[in-house]
Amino acid sequence: MARSGRAGVLERALEACLTGEVEALPELFTDDVSGWSPNMLVASRDELAEVVAERDASLSNLSLNIDVLDVVGNKGYAEYRVNAVFSGPFVIDEETVIEPNGREILLGAAFVAEFSGDTISAFRNYFDNAALLEQMLVA
């Protein structure tokens, strides 16, 4: 069952960013949203849209499992897991590419959002980038 209000916005924001749904971002994030994760830093919704549009195609069969989601005042919190298959090359830079191993990847993460009205104005996404790379490097 879909959540409503700010909790629904937070859930939908995670889904949209994970699946590359750029068209959903205007209803979820303010124009001047700021945010970061271990592999991203944005200072506007346009910058976030660029990142989401370029979502790494190295992972397929993505599924999002939200374990905990709560909103208190203007802050929202989610603990979630992403399952995916490492099915395409993961490009770190022009000279470094990790070839896919076809294995299932499991990534645990936490997302903290600050709201302005019913849209997200700031966020922080925490996950262990080293744990992700370790799973990709298993032969």
N, C-alpha and C positions, 0 to 999 in steps of 0.2 A: 504494500500500500504506500503510495506516494505521500511524503510529508507536505505540510502546508506552511505558509508564512516564511519566516527567515530560515527555518530548518529545511524547508523545501528548496529555497534558493541555494543554500549551501550544498545540499545533495545534488541538485541539478548542475551547479557549477563544477563539482568534481566530475560528474558524468560528461559534461560538455568538453572540459579540458582534456580528459582522458581519451575521448573518442574523436577529437578534432572538430567539434561542432562550432565553428566560428560564428555562424548565424545566430546562435543562442546567446552569445556574450553580451550584447547590449541590454538584454533584460535582466542580466545577472550581476554585472559589474558596472561601476561608475566610469565616466570618461577618464578620470584621473586616478584610476586604481593603481596602487603600488603593490608589488609582491615579489617574493623570491622563493627559491628552492635551491637545493645543492647545485643544480645545473641551469638556473635561469634567474634573471633579474629584470623586472619590468617596471615602468613608471607611467604607463597609460594603458587604456583598453586597446588602442591600436597596436602597441608593442606586444600585449598579451595575445591579440589576434594573430600576429605574425608567428609567435611561438607555437600557438595551438595549430595553426595552419600547416606548420612545418613539423608537426608531431612525428616523431621518429617511426618510420615504417619497419623497424627491425623487430617489433613485437606485434603478434597477431593473436586472434582469439582472446581479446582482452575481456576480463570480467572484473567488476568492482563489487567488493563486499564491504559494506559499512558496518563496523562492529559497534561503534558508539558515536552518537551525534547529539549535541546539546547546544542550545542557544541561551545565553544569560545576558540580558540587557542588549547591548549592541555588539556582543562578541559571540561567535559560533565556534564550536570545536568538533572535529571528527577524527576518529581513529578508523583507518580502513586498510584493506588489503587489495592488492591487484594481482590477479593471476593472468599470465600470458604465455605464449609460446615464442621463444627466441627463434624467429624464422627468416630474418633478413639481416644483412650486414649492419653492424653498429659502427658508425663513423665517429671517431673521437676528434680527429683532425685530418688534414690532407694526407698525412703519412701513416696514420694509425687507424686500422679498421679491424674490428673483431668479427670474425666470420661466424654465422649462426651454427648452433649445435642442435637445434630442433627440440631442445628440452623445455619443460615448463619452468617458468620463472615465478617466484612468489616474492612480492615486495610489500612489507608493512610500512605504513606511513601515518603521519598525523598532520592535520590541516587546521589552521587557526585563521578565522576571518573576522574582520571588523566591518560593521554595517553602517551605511549612511542611508537612513530610511530602510527600504527593503532591498537594497542592492549592496554588493560587497565593494568597499572602498579600499581595503588593504587585506593582504593575506600573507601567510607564511606556510610553506609546505615542507615538512621535515621527513626525510627518509635517509637510509644508509646507502649512499652511492657506492661505497666499496662492496657492500653485500650484493648489490645488483651486478656489479662487474664480476665479482667472484662466481656468481651463478652463470654468467655468460661465458666465462673462461673454462668451465668444466667441459672436458671432451666427451 
